[in-house]
């Protein structure tokens, strides 16, 4: 049988492919800030947050999210009129690997040729042998962006003891976009796909 890992590939070369693909460090950043205060009649709070999560796979991939929340409550001096306002905004983006074939990491022999040449290009052939390159996902793009905002306003007035009139209003908006690209460069030159 044909066995390039014995007959063609460099036998002293050793790469732990599982470690190569799954051994990275996924860095995470999380920051939050809250401010609150008020007086006898008015209370408020403002909260903002940011989070970024990296990925263990080779490449520059991450997911980020930012959010802000505002709450306000106010009563008139005679406590008959009140206003409540709240708002939550969020924006998120995700840049993930484009369908990586990472399960191949468990099947590559330790002496499999390098997957990238010195210039960082994908290697598809070694000494006349066509190669499968699990790093082809680096050429693929998947990005998503999401935005949401929710707001609520409630007004109330006590007309007489135990008789209240209230009005509630709200606003909600969600928007998202997604993009996925699989350029020809992510396929082997001899591929028919």
DRENROVO-886095 format. One record per residue: residue in one letter; y, z, x of N, C-alpha, C, O in turn. Coordinates in pm, whole numbers, plus 50000, padded with zeros to 5 digits. Layout:
% DRENROVO-886095
AYZXYZXYZXYZX...
% end
This chain:
% DRENROVO-886095
X498815000050078500005000050000501265000050083501285003250202X502274996350015503604995550074504235009350072504405015149964X504585014850186505155028350196506315028250294506125031650411X507525024550250508655023650344508995037050408509495037350521X508745048250337509065061250396508215064150520508585072550602X507095057250533506235059050651506435047550750506505049850871X506525035350698506535023550784507925018950828508045012950935X508985021650749510305015950780511385026550800512155025750895X511445036450714512495046550725512305054750852511195055850904X513405060350902513365068651024512575081350996513015089850918X511415082751059510555094351030511145107651076510885117751009X511915108451185512455121751220513645126151132514005137851132X514235116851058515375120350973514905129650861513835127750804X515725139850832515365149050723516625152550644517605157350699X516575150050514517645154150423517005161050305516095155750242X517485172950275517035179950155517885174450040519005179250017X517365164549969518145157749866518455166749748519515165249686X517575175949716517865185249607519095193649643519965195849559X519145198449767520295206149814521545197249818522635201749782X521375184949861522505175649869523155173649732524375173649721X522335171849629522875169049495523235181549416524195181449339X522485192249434522685204149351523185216249428523345227049371X523445214749556523805226149637525285228249659525685236649739X526105220749589527545222249603528045235149538527285242149470X529285238149560529905249949501530845245449389531765237649413X530615250349271531485247349157532575258049153532335269349110X533745254349197534855263949199535455265049060535505255348984X535905276849029536495279448897537795287148916537875296548994X538815282948843540095289748844540435293748701540325285648609X540835306048683541185310948550542435319548563542445329548636X543495315848493544745323548499545285325448358545295316048278X545725337448328546275340648197547515349348215547595357548306X548475347448127549695355248128550045358847984550045350147896X550325371547960550685376147826551965384347833552145392647922X552835381847739554075389447727554205393547580554025385247491X554505406047557554715410447420555835420847418556125427147519X556425422347303557505431947291558075431647151557475426247059X559225437547139559865437447009560735449546986561095457047078X561065451146859561915462246815561325467846687560195464446651X562055476146618561565482046493561255471046391560275472046317X562075460746387561915450246287561165437746336560645430146254X561115435646464560555423146517559535426046627559785434146717X558405419446618557365420046723557005405646761556985396646677X556735403846888556335390446933555315391647045555205402047111X554575380947064553675379747179553585365047218553575356247133X553505362747347553355349347402552215350147502552225358747591X551245341347489550095340847579549925326547629549935317047551X549755325147759549455312047816548225313547906547995324047965X547465302847914546265303247995545975289748058546375279248008X545255290248170544835278248241543455280748298543165291448351X542595270648286541255271648341540845258148399541055247648338X540245258748518539705246748581538325250048634538145259648709X537355241948595535975243648641535575231348719535715220048673X535065233748839534565222948922533135219448886532615223848783X532495211648972531155206748946530335207949074530885206449183X529055210649064528215212149184527835198749245527425198249361X527965187849170527535174849219528515169349322529685172949320X528045160749412528965154349506530015146249430529695139949329X531245146349478532325139149412533385148849363533205161049368X534495143449317535625151549271535645151749119536295143349056X534925161249059534795161948913535235175848867534985185848934X535895176148751536345189048700536665188248551536775177448494X536805199948492537265201248354538425211148356538315221848416X539525207548291540705216148290541155218548147540995210148058X541725230448126542245233747993543465242748009543465252148089X544495239747933545685248147927545935251747781545705243547692X546415263747758546665267947620547865277247615548225283847713X548475277547497549605286547475549545291347330549245283647239X549835304047310549855309847176551125318147161551525325447252X551755316847045552975324247015552795330946879552355324446783X553115343646871553075350946744554395358446728554925364246823X554925358146606556185364846577556095370946437555675364346342X556495383546426556575390146295557945396946286558385403746379X558605394846173559925400846153560035406246010559635399645914X560595418345998560925424445868562425426645862563065429645964X562985425345745564395428745728564535443945734563545451145726X565765448645749566015463145758565485470645636564975481745649X565605464645518565125471545397563645468945370563115473445269X562975461645459561535458745453561135450145332559955449545298X562065443845269561725435745153561425421245191560665414445122X561995416645300561785402945346560985403145476561225411645562X560035393945490559295392945616559035378345651558995369645564X558845375945779558495362945833557355365045933557435373646020X556305357045918555225356646017555095342246066555035332845987X555065340746197554895327546256553845328346365553825337846444X552965318546368551985317846478551765303246513551825294346428X551515300946639551275287446688550275288046804550345297046888X549375278546806548395277346915548355262846959548175253846877X548535260647088548475247247145547435247047255547265256847328X546755235747267545735234547369545665220147417545775210847337X545495218547546545295205247604544145206447703544095215847782X543235196847697542055197347784541765183447838541985173347770X541265183047960540825170448018539505172848091539255183648145X538695162748089537375163748149537105151148229537205140048176X536785152848354536455141848443535065144948497534925152048596X534045139548434532685143048473531985131048536532415119648521X530895133948606530145122748664529655113248556529195117548450X529775100448583529335090448486527825088548489527315080548567X527135095748406525675095148392524945094648526524305084548558X525035105248603524345105348732522825104948715522285110848622X522165097948806520715097348806520195108048903519465105148997X520595120348877520315130948971518855135348976518445141749072X518085131948875516665135448881515965128148995514905132349040X516565117249042516005110249158516025118949283515265116549377X516885129049285516945138049400515605144749424515275148349538X514825146649320513515153149334512445143449382511355147849421X512715130549380511695120749418511995113649549511115107049603X513205114849601513535108149727512795114949842512775127249850X512195107049930511555113150048512635118750141513755113650141X512335128950218513345135150306513935125550408515055127850455X513215114950444513735105550544514355093150479514525082950545X514695094050351515355083050281516685080250352517365089650392X517055067650367518305064350438519535070650371519505074250254X520605071750450521865076950398522305068550278522095056450276X522915074950182523315068150058524685061650068525035052949988X525465065850167526795060250190526905055350334526365061650425X527595044150355527845039550492529045047350548529665054950474X529375045550675530495053150734531835051250662532705059950672X532025040050592533275037750518533235043650378534225042750305X532115049650337532005055650206531485046350098531515049849980X531015034450136530455024950039528995028350010528305033950095X528555024949891527165027249854526245018349937526545006649959X525135023949983524145016450059523035012249963522455020549894X522754999249961521744993949869520544987849942519544984349880X520654986650075519564980550150519464987050287520474990750348X518234988450334517994994350466516844986650532515724986750482X517134980150643516134972550719515304963450627514084962750637X516024956350538515374946850451514734952650326514174945250245X514814965850307514234972350189515354975150089516354981350123X515184970349965516144973449859516004988149821514894993249803X517144994849809517155009149781517675012149641518465004549585X517245023149588517845029149470518885039049522518605046649615X520055038949464521105047949513521585057149401522355053049315X521115069749403521535079149298523025082249299523535087749201X523735078949406525185081349410525985070549339527215070849341X525315061049278526035050349210526965055549101527925048949064X526675067649051527535073348947528955076048997529875077548917X529135076749130530485078949183531415067349147532635069049140X530835055549125531635043849089531935043548939532795035948895X531205051548861531375051548716532425061948677532625071848746X533085059448566534175068248523533905073048381533615065148292X534005086048362534025091548227535135101848223535145111448300X536085099748133537195109048117537445111447969537345102247888X537765123647937538185126747800539415135647806539575143847897X540285133847708541495141947696541625146047550541435137847460X541935158647529542085163847393543345172347384543705179447478X543985171447270545195179047244545095184647103544675177647011X545475197147086545505202846951546695212346939547085219047035X547235212746818548305222146789548095227046646547825219146555X548225239846628548135246146496549315255546482549625263246572X549945254946369551065263846344551035268846200550605261746109X551505280946182551555286746048552835294946034553235302146125X553445293545918554645301245886554455307245748554115300245652X554675320145738554575326945609555865334745587556325342345674X556435332745470557655339745430557345347945306556605343545218X557885359745299557645368145182558855376645147559675380045232X558935379745019560045388044970559535396744856558835392044766X559905409544861559515418844755560635418944650561715424344673X560355412744537561335411744429561555425344364562685429544341X560475432044335560515445544277559305452944337558405446844393X559325465944324558235474044380556885468844329556625468844209X556015464344423554695459144389554675444644348553595439244324X555845437844339555895423744302556475415844420557645417344456X555615407444479556005399744596555935384744566555135380244483X556765377544633556675362944632556455358744777557145363444868X555485349844798555145345544933555005330444937554635324044838X555305324945051555125310645074554465308945211554905314845310X553435300845216552735298045342552785283145371552585274845281X553035279745494553065265845539552285264945669552255274445747X551675253745689550925252045812550955237745861551255228445786X550665236245987550615223146050549455223246147549245232846221X548695212546146547575211446237547455196946283547565187746202X547225195146412547065181746466546055182346580546135190946668X545125173246577544155171946686544115157346728544135148346644X544075155146857544065141546909543165141247030543205150247114X542355130947041541465129747155541315115447199541465106147119X541005113747324540725100347377539575101547477539385111947541X538835090947487537665090847574537605077247642537905066947581X537195077347768537105064747843535865065247930535635074848003X535085054747922533885053748003533815039748062533815029847989X533745038848194533685025948263532465025648355532185035348426X531765014648352530625012748441530834999448514530334989148469X531554999548624531844987148694530604981448764529644988648790X530654968948794529554961948861529214968748994528054968649036X530194974549061529964981149190528994992749180528464997249281X528754997649059527815008949044526365004249033525455012349020X526154991249037524804985549034524474979049168525364974249238X523204978949201522764972349324523124957649317523054951549210X523524951849431523904937549430522804928349377523094917749322X521564932349393520454923849347520004927449205518994922349157X520754936249137520424940549002520764929748901521724922348918X519954928848795520244919148688521004925648574521294918948475X521324938548585522034945748478523484941948474524234947048390
% end
